Amino acid sequence: MQDNINKDNQQNNTNQTLTTGNGTPIHDNQNSISAGARGPLLMQDVQLLEQMQHFNRERIPERVVHAKGSAAHGTFTVTQDITQYTNAKVFSEIGKQTQIFARFSMVAPERGSADTERDIRGFAIKFYTEEGNWDLTGNNTPVFFIRDPLKFDDFIHSQKRNPQTNLIDDTMRWDFLSLNPESMHQLTMLFSDRGIPASFANMDGFGVNTFSLINANNELVWCKFHYKSNQGIKSLTEEEAKHVKGQDPDAFQRDLFNSIQQGDFPSWTLFIQVMTQEQALNFKWNAFDNTKTWPHADFPLIEIGQLELNRNVTSFFAENEQAAFCPANFPIGIGPSPDKILQGRLMSYKDAQHYRLTTNFQQLEINRPKCPVMHYQRDGFMSNGFGGNTANYHPNSHTNTPKEQNKYTQPPLYLGNVNADRYDNSEEDNYTQAGDLWRLLPKDEQQRTAHNIALSLGKTPKEIQLRQLCHFFKADEEYGKAVEQALANVNIKFNALDDVEAILAD
């Protein structure tokens, strides 16, 4: 890999301009076009759309991400009244139950990977509400590695196998991460003691993105969703994970299935955090930045209800593999925000499902809403004949056909007087929260976190190690020293401190 980097650097001395697929030169490949620095993204950004659409079609038939997953059916029960924030009918009254379908997954590894790899876990829930399906697709961590969807395909490429050797390549991983310090908060979580959960039931879940809640008065607030495990948090060390991997690479999937089969139903408590629009404007960080959390002291958790998984799938393929989760699936009362990653996912996920499962994927039983579906979309591959001989266009003169209903109008997202452009976010604070998290860890966990990082980072070239060490030192000096010492302890033969201090001085 080092030889390839050197060769690439030599080749880059010639004029090699980055272009789109049709050859148009690109002047900025790090920032999407948005309405203002913190505003939502625009459909005119054909560069972003091309990258996401091409990325969704790179592999078939396996999911590009979240390939290996385990799923189950269950129920969501409302335990607290939050109608002051949202008129979503799923939350309309205490005691109300809604059918759900949950899928837990690995993010980067392929279907044949072990459940105990150190990786972020997907945590996706499909709520079959009376006003359409609501897909809350998140992870088992509250933050993400990047804050702009334009970087997503490159990030995933760096976490996948080497395109030549087809081997896991730590140099690829850390090369990307060290060039994108916005990943610091997430990677600190990933290499901490919670980096490898002991089972799906023993991990929390998070919506990650910022969403909007709208109440009956059309008043809007921003929110984040949190699932807290009722089984408690349990994690595996590197050594334990390797042992489980050798004994049973499908241990998490087996545990989930067997627990439900035996009547030991796993459950989570669902909470929200709420932030007003005024608070968002005055928040210390960008409230729509996926690399940041909202401090619980300022925005406390508000309980909503209980999720319980109580029925296994009967067909792994028909339910698990054909399940299609789309963040753009919102019921009335819940909506998007200017969160750039969410804005990218609104198109990307549904586009991936169209490619993987055809345009009529929502007619499949596992994805079909439990409420009436009425629209003018027709035909396409694998259509079940939806619509019959009724009108397939709108507006039309027929009386008994679907019509718009003004009562479902949602308030607009106020953007203010801003310009649409590519706004550079590289000057955002990438280190404070990562450092805060490090300082919260007990001393023994700090050492394990540093050791876990060194086991992976230590396999990379010196230049990448130095670059990444700079980020650790900027987050917290002791963080940097701990990783540096851990690298030395795993027989990395260089003295990085002088080099790092010289770079920091510059």
RODRENDREN-858252 format. One record per residue: residue in three letters; y, z, x of N, C-alpha, C in turn. Coordinates in steps of 0.05 Angstrom, whole numbers, plus 5000, padded with zeros to 4 digits. Last residue first. Layout:
<seses>
ALAYZXYZXYZX/...
</seses>
This chain:
<seses>
ASP548352795072549752545067550752535038/ALA545353255064548053285076549653035071/LEU540553045047542153205028545053225038/ILE538852825095539352655072541152795052/ALA538153285126540053085135540852895112/GLU534353555097536953675099539053475108/VAL530053195105531053245078533853355079/ASP529253235160529852985148531153015121/ASP527853775165530253675179531153415166/LEU523153805133525553955126528053845139/ALA518453535146520353405129523053545126/ASN514253395193516053615188518453495172/PHE507553195182510253135189511953375181/LYS501853115163502753155190505653055194/ILE498753455114500653235117502153285143/ASN495053865101494753705126496353455127/VAL496354175060494253975055494153765078/ASN500554465081497954595078495654405071/ALA504754115077503754185104500954305102/LEU505354115022504653865036503453925064/ALA506954645016504454555004503454295017/GLN511954625040509854785052507154705041/GLU514554275003514354205032512054355045/VAL514254584957512754324958512454244987/ALA517455014973514755054965513054804966/LYS522354764983520954895005518054934998/GLY523754594931523354404953521754524976/TYR524155094906522354884896521654684918/GLU528355314933525655434937523555244926/GLU532554994915531854994943529055104948/ASP532054574860532054854869531054854898/ALA533654044854533054214830533154504837/LYS534253884906536553874888536154034863/PHE528953924924530954104935533454104918/PHE526553514893525753794889527753984900/HIS529253074914529653144886528753424881/CYS527353074966530253104961530753184932/LEU522052954958522753224967525753274962/GLN522252404948521652594926522352874933/ARG523652214999525352154976524852354953/LEU519252395028521952485035523852445011/GLN515152105004515052395004517852505009/ILE516751585016516651674988516651974986/GLU516251585071518851525059518951615030/LYS510751685080512751895087515351835073/PRO506351465027507751435052509951635056/THR501751934994503651714994504951695021/LYS498652374987497252124992499151884995/GLY501852794971501052784999499552535006/LEU502352764917504552654933503652624962/SER497453044903497952764895500052634913/LEU497753534927495153394926495553104920/ALA502953694915502253614942499653464943/ILE502553854861504253624869503453514896/ASN499254294866498354064850499953814857/HIS502554624897499954534908498954284893/ALA506654724861507254584887504654474899/THR503654994823505054754816505654594841/ARG501955444852499955254842501254984835/GLN506855684862505255594884503155394875/GLN508455794809510155614826508455504849/GLU504656154795504555894782506355694798/ASP506156594826503556474830503356194818/LYS511356694805510956614833508256484837/PRO512456404739511656634757511056524785/LEU517955994722515156014728514556264745/LEU523355954720522056114699519156154705/ARG524755614760525455894764524156074742/TRP523055134737521755234761522255534764/LEU526755084695523955114689522455234713/ASP531455014725531155244707528255294701/GLY530254524750530554764766530255014749/ALA530254194705527854214721527854464738/GLN535554264688533354374672530754384687/THR538354034734538854314725536454424709/TYR537253484746536053704761536253984749/ASN540053064726537153034727535753284737/ASP545552914692544453144706541353124704/GLU547452224701546752444684545452674701/GLU548351774731549852014739549252254721/SER545551354708544451474732545851734741/ASN546851064665546351344660545351484685/ASP551350554649549750674671549450964665/TYR551050144594552350384606550450514626/ARG552349534574550149674588551449904603/ASP555649534509555349444537552949584549/ALA560149554457557349504464557049394492/ASN565050064451564249794459561349774464/VAL567550454396566150424421565550134426/ASN569750874354570850634366569750594394/GLY563851114318566551134329567450864340/LEU558951164294559051094322561751114335/TYR555151484246557851434256557851384286/LEU550251204209550651354234553351284245/PRO550751274137550751124162551051314186/PRO546151584091548751564103548551414130/GLN542051184046542251384067545051354080/THR540051073979541951014000542051244020/TYR536951133935535651193960537451123984/LYS539650973891539451263894538151333921/ASN539250423886541550533901541250833907/GLN533750053895534650293880536850423897/GLU531549373886532749583902533649813884/LYS525249203853528149183856529249413874/PRO519248843840520649063854523649003857/THR518648603771518248573800519948783815/ASN519148443716517248643725516548603755/THR522748013709523548283702521748493714/HIS524747473752522647623737523547903732/SER528347223784529047263756527047403740/ASN529647493850528247313831529047393803/PRO532247543918532047613889530547403873/HIS525447443938527447623926530247543936/TYR518547233931521247203942523147393926/ASN513847173906513747243934516447213947/ALA511647403841513647263858513547363887/THR504447433834507247523828509147373847/ASN499147343840500747113831503547193824/GLY498047803893496847623873498747393866/GLY499348233926501448113910500447913889/PHE494548143976496648313965498648143949/GLY490047944000491047823976493247973962/ASN489048194047487148254025488148133999/SER489647854109490847944084488747984063/MET488147664159486747894148488148014123/PHE494247344174491547394181490547664170/GLY498447184117497947274144495047334149/ASP501047404053499147254069498947354098/ARG507647684044505147554035503547434058/GLN512548124022511148024045508447914035/TYR515348373983515048093980513747964005/HIS512848993955514748843971514048543967/MET510349623943511449383929513449243946/VAL505650113937506949933957507849683942/PRO504850783914505050493908506550343930/CYS501651213964503551163942503650863936/LYS498851264009497551373985499351343960/PRO498650694054499950924041498451014016/ARG493650534101494750474075496150724063/ASN490950644147493850614149495250574122/ILE485650644134486750874148489750874150/GLU484950134108484750394093486050624108/LEU489849634121487349764128487250044116/GLN494849464111492949444089490249564095/GLN497549484158498049704139496349684114/PHE496249024185494949274193495349494173/ASN497748484180497148644156495648904162/THR498348244230500748314215500248484190/THR493548544276494648324259496948434242/LEU492548924314491048944289491848734268/ARG495648784359492948904363491248884338/TYR500448574339498948424359496048524360/HIS502148964305501948694295500148534314/GLN502449394341500449394320500049124308/ALA506849234372504149274385501949274364/ASP510849254333510149004346507449014359/LYS510949804324510049624303509349354314/TYR512849974375510250064364509249874343/SER517849704383515649664401512949744389/MET521749864345520749594346518049574360/LEU522150414355522250314328521150034325/ARG522550484410519950524398519850414369/GLY528050424419526150224430523450244416/GLN529850884393530750614384528950394394/LEU527451274424526651244397527450964387/ILE530551204471527651164472526551114444/LYS535651324451535051054461532051004462/ASP538051624395536151674417535151394426/PRO541251614350541951434373540251474398/SER535851664302538251764314539051564336/PRO532251574239532651554268535251684276/GLY530252044186531051784197531351794227/ILE528652304123528252324152528852054163/GLY529752174071530552444080530052494109/ILE524251764056527051834049527552124058/PRO519851694114520351724085523351784080/PHE518851204165520351444156520251454125/ASN516350874214515450944187516751214180/ALA517550784266519450684247518650744218/PRO513250964296515551154293517651054273/CYS506850854275509450714280511750904276/PHE500050794288502350984285504850834292/ALA494150614262496550494273498950684267/ALA487250614271489550764263492050654277/GLN482850374292484650204276487050364265/GLU480350784320481250544335483150374319/ASN479551184279480851234304482050984317/GLU477350854235479451054232480951104258/ALA473650464251475350414228477750604226/PHE471150724296472650474299474650444276/PHE468751184275470651204297472350954300/SER467951384212467651144228469651154250/THR469151874194466451784188465851524204/VAL472752424224472552144217469652074211/ASN472553094196472152894217472252614206/ARG477153544170475153334164475053134186/ASN481253894182478854004169476853794161/LEU486754144213484953914214482254014204/GLU492954344188490254414192488554164193/LEU499554574195497754344196494954444203/GLN504554914159502054924174500554664172/GLY511854934164509254954151506954954170/ILE516855074187516654904163514054944149/GLU521255524222518555454213518755274188/ILE525655364272525555424243522855334233/LEU527955584335525855454319525955554290/PRO535055554351532555694347530555524330/PHE539155364393538055214370535255324364/ASP540255734433542455604418541555474393/ALA535255884449537256094444539555984428/HIS532655414461531855554436533855774429/PRO536054834483535355124488534855264461/TRP532954234478535054384466534354684470/THR531353844538530654004514533154124503/LYS531453174564532653434560531453574536/THR529752664565529052824588530153104586/ASN531852404521529052494520528252664544/ASP538052514493536752454519533952574519/PHE541352644453539452444447537952344473/ALA545152994471543253094452540952894446/ASN547053044535546752844514544552934496/TRP549153724546547853474554547853284531/LYS552254094519552554074548551353814559/PHE555353854458553053964473553353904503/ASN559153644425560053844445557753964461/LEU556353304392558653194407559553384430/ALA552753654369551753444387554053334404/GLN556053954337554754084359553753874379/GLU557253554299559353674315558253814340/GLN552253474275553553254290555753354308/THR547854044288549853884272550953664289/MET541054124297543654104311545553934293/VAL534954484294537054334279539654344295/GLN528054444304530654534314532754364301/ILE522254624266524354444274526554594288/PHE514954704268517754804269519654574273/LEU508454814246510554614250513354754248/THR502855084275505155144258507354954266/TRP496154834271498654864285500854944265/SER488954894279491454884263493854924281/PRO481954734272484354784289486854744272/PHE476755044238478754844236481254914253/ASP470555104240472655244256475055054259/GLY466454824217468254974199470355134214/GLN463454504248462454774244464354944226/GLN466554044251463854024238462754304231/ILE470854224280471254164252468554154237/SER468154304330469654524317469954474287/ASN466153794341464354014336465654244322/PHE470953494350469053414330467253654322/LEU473353784393474753744368472853674345/ASP469353754433470254014422471653984395/ARG468953204442466653354432467453614419/GLN474053114463473252974439470853114426/PHE473753434509475753494488475053364462/ALA469553204539469353484530471353534507/ASP467852734563468852724536469053004523/PRO465552854612468152724612469452704584/ASP462153374631462553234606465253104605/GLN461553504686459553584666459753424640/GLY465953294712463253224722461153294702/LYS470053514682469853224684467053144693/VAL469354054694468953964666468453654666/HIS470854034749468154124741467454024713/LYS476153864746474153694760471353774752/ALA478354304719478354044707476353854720/GLU477654714757476254724731476154454717/GLU481154524797478354564803476654574777/GLU486154524771485054274782482054294786/THR485354934712486354884739485154614748/LEU487054864643485154844664486454814691/SER489555294590489755064608487555084629/LYS491755474525489755514547489755264564/ILE495455774476495555584498493455664519/GLY492855864409493955964434493755744456/GLN491655684360489355774376490255894403/ASN496055484338495255744328492855854343/SER500955134374498155174370497555464360/LYS506554864344505655084361502655144354/TYR510354294346507854404335506954624354/HIS516954104331515154254349512654344334/PHE522253634328519853744316518053874337/LYS529353644322527053594338524653744325/CYS535153334289533053534292530953444312/TRP541753314261539753214280537553424283/VAL543953214193543753374217541653244235/LEU547952994139546152934160546253134183/GLU548252954069549253084093547053054115/ASN546952774018547452574039548752694064/ASN545253173986548153113986548952904006/ALA539953243999540553113973543553043971/ASN539953104071539353254047540253114022/ILE536752834127538852794107538052944081/LEU535752864196534852964170537252934151/SER533952464252535952554233534552654207/PHE531152634317531152494291533452594274/THR529552544384531452674365531452504340/ASN522752574410525252444403527052624386/VAL518653004411520052904434522752784427/GLY515353254376516252994368517652854390/PHE509853594406512753564403513353284394/GLY504754114409505653834406508653824400/ASP500554534451502754484432503254184430/MET493554634457496054534468498054504445/ASN488254734442489754934458492254824471/ALA485954314418486754524401488454734415/PHE484453994460486553904443487654124426/SER483554434517482554274495484954174479/ALA486254604561483454664560482054514537/PRO491054144592490154334571487154374572/ILE494254094649491654004639490754214618/GLY499354314656498954024660496353924649/ARG500654834656500054714630499454414632/ASP501954954709499355054698498654924671/SER505254334728505154624725502354694714/PHE505653794728504253904750504154214749/LEU508553694680505953574684504353704706/MET513453964689511554054668508753954673/THR515353634729515053924734513154044714/LEU515853154703513753174723513253464731/GLN520153264667517453214657515353254678/HIS524453344702523753554683520853514673/MET524552854733524053114745523153334725/SER525952354717523252444711522652724719/GLU530752214737530752314710528052424701/PRO529851974786529952264785530152384757/ASN526751474804527851534778527851834774/LEU524351424852526651244848527951294820/SER520051754846522151834866524651654864/LEU517051474808518251724801520551804820/PHE515451014838517050984814518551244808/ASP512551264879514651074886516551044862/TRP508751554852510951694864513151514873/ARG505351124834506451324816508951454828/MET504050844881505450714859506850914841/THR501351264908503751144919505351004898/ASP496751354879498951564878501551454890/ASP492950964842494650944865497051134864/ILE486450824823488750994818490351004844/LEU484650124833484250414838486850564830/ASN484849584835484049704810483349994813/THR487049304877484649454882483349564857/GLN491349024851489548894869486949044872/PRO494149364816493349104806491448944825/ASN492150034810493249834828492349554819/ARG492650304742491250244767492650024783/LYS498750634719496150504716494850454743/GLN503750804731501751014726498950894722/SER506750344736506550514760504450734756/HIS506550154684505250004705504750184729/ILE509850534659506950534653505450374675/PHE514850394682513750664685510750664681/ASP515349864664515149914692514050194698/ASP515849964609513549814619513149854649/PHE520750284607518150384599515750234610/LYS525950164618524250244641521350304633/LEU528250074570528049844588526249904612/PRO528850554544526350404540526050164558/ASP531151114579531850844570529350684567/ARG529451574601531251604578532151324567/ILE523051824623525251644624527051674600/PHE519052214613519752144641522251974643/PHE520752714563519352474572520452404600/VAL519253354530520953154543519352914552/PRO515553714510517953654494519753454506/THR508553514509510853624524513353554508/ASN504753244482504353534485506453664503/ASN508352774439506652854462506253154462/GLY508652374379509852524402507752574423/THR510252114319508752054343510052184367/LEU509652144255511052304275509452284301/ASP510251734203508751754228510451904248/TRP509451744136511251844157509551884182/ASN508551294082507551424106509751504125/GLY511651424018510951254041509951424064/GLU512751833983514751623986514251464012/GLU508752193986508952053961511151843962/THR505552134052507352254033507552084008/TYR501352244096501252064073502952174050/PHE503152284162503352424137503352224114/LYS500052264223500852084200500752254175/ILE501652464287500852554260501852344240/ALA499952504356500952344334499852444307/PHE500552624416500252804394501552674370/GLY498052474482499352394457498652584435/ARG498952834542497252784518498952684495/ILE499852664610501052744585499152664562/ASP494952874658496452664644497752784619/ARG489752964696492453074694494252854683/GLU483652914657485552804677488252944674/THR479853064621481153274636482953164658/ASP477152654596479152804580480853004596/ALA476552064636475752334629477952474614/SER476451374611477351594628476351864619/GLY475450934581473151054595473951294612/ARG480350744562478550874544476251024558/GLU485150914616483750734597481750894580/PRO491251334622488551244629487251064607/ALA496451464598496151244617493251154621/VAL495351854555497451654554496851414572/MET490152074512491152064539493251834539/SER491052384446490252164465491252224493/PHE489752524378490552624405489552414425/ARG491752424313490352294336491552414361/ALA491052584244492052654271490352504292/PHE493252514180491352414199492452454226/ILE494152884118495052794144492652674160/GLN496453024052494352934070495552834096/THR500253594035500253304040497953234059/GLN502154103989500354004010500453694011/LYS506854633977506054353973504254253996/GLY508655133989505955103979504954823976/ILE515355013971513455183986510655163972/GLU517554333964517054603953514954743970/SER518753863994520253923970519854203959/PHE517153594039518053874043519253984017/VAL516053094023513953234036514553524039/LYS520852894005519153013985516753163998/ALA526853014038524252894040522253034022/ASN531953214039530753174012528153024014/THR533953714087532753454080531653444052/TYR536654204090536954004112535953724104/GLN535354504047538254494055538754284076/THR529954504045531354294030534354294035/ILE526354824071528454704088529854484072/ASP522455384060524255204047526355094066/GLN515855434087518655524086520355304073/THR510855204084510955494082513855604080/VAL506954654064509754754068509655064064/THR501454394098502354564076505054684082/PHE497553834110500053974118500954134094/THR490653714128492853764109495253894122/GLY486553194157487253474150489353484129/HIS482152834203483752854178484453154173/ALA482452634272481252784250483252784226/ALA480852344337482452374312480952534291/SER482252174404480452314385482152374360/GLY482851634452483851834433481651944416/LYS485051214502482951404495483951624476/ALA490150954501487650814496485350994487/HIS495551044507494151204488491451084481/VAL497550364519497750644525496250794502/VAL495049904501496249894527496650184537/ARG488649914469491449994469492549994497/GLU484249354477484949634482487949684480/PRO482748834475483848954450484649244453/ILE488248664514486948634489484048694493/ARG494748714545491848774544490748744516/GLU499948534539498648504565495648554565/ARG503348574496501248364495499648334521/ASN507348934505505448994483503048804483/PHE510348664544508748894552506648954531/HIS513048284513511048194532509248424540/GLN516248634483514348464470512248364489/MET519348884524517649044507515548874493/GLN522048434546520348614563518448774546/GLU524748224502522848064516520948234532/LEU528248644488526148564470523948404484/LEU531548664535529848894527527548804509/GLN533848154529532448224554530548464549/VAL536448154482534047994484532448054509/ASP540048524449539148554477536448414480/GLN541348494397542248264413541148294442/MET540148974373538048764372538848524389/LEU542249544410542849314393540649104395/LEU541750274405541350014418541749784399/PRO546750784391544150654388544150374401/GLY550751124442550251014416547550884415/ARG552851324488550751484475549951374448/ALA556450934504554651044524552351204511/GLY556650404455557650634468555550764486/ALA551450134433554050164421555350414432/SER547849844489548250034468551050034457/ILE543049504525545649474512545849674489/SER539649904577539749734553542549714542/ASN539049894646540550014623540549814600/GLN536649634688536149924685537350044660/ASN537949134703535349164692534549464689/ASP543148704706542648994703539949024689/HIS543248164712545148314728544648614727/ILE538747634716539247894705541148044723/PRO538746924702539047144721539847404706/THR533746604663536546704663536846934682/GLY528446444658529946384683532746474684/ASN525546594615526546324615528346254638/GLY524547134626522346944627523146654626/THR530147324670528447344646526247134647/THR530147504741530947344717529247424693/LEU532647694804531047774780532047614756/THR532947284861534347394838532447454815/GLN532247294924530347294902531647434878/ASN533847074983535147094957533047074935/THR530747485034531447225022532647274995/ASN529248005041531547905056532447635047/ASN524648095015527048135000529548065015/GLN520648055053521147825035523747845020/GLN520948565075521548335091522248095074/ASN519248875031521848915042522748685059/ASP513948685025515948635004518748665014/LYS511848895073511848605069513948525048/ASN512349445062513749325085513949025082/ILE508949475018511749545015513349425038/ASN504049325041505149155019508149215016/ASP503249745076503549475087504849285066/GLN502550155040504850165057505349885069/MET497650005017500050005000502550005017/
</seses>
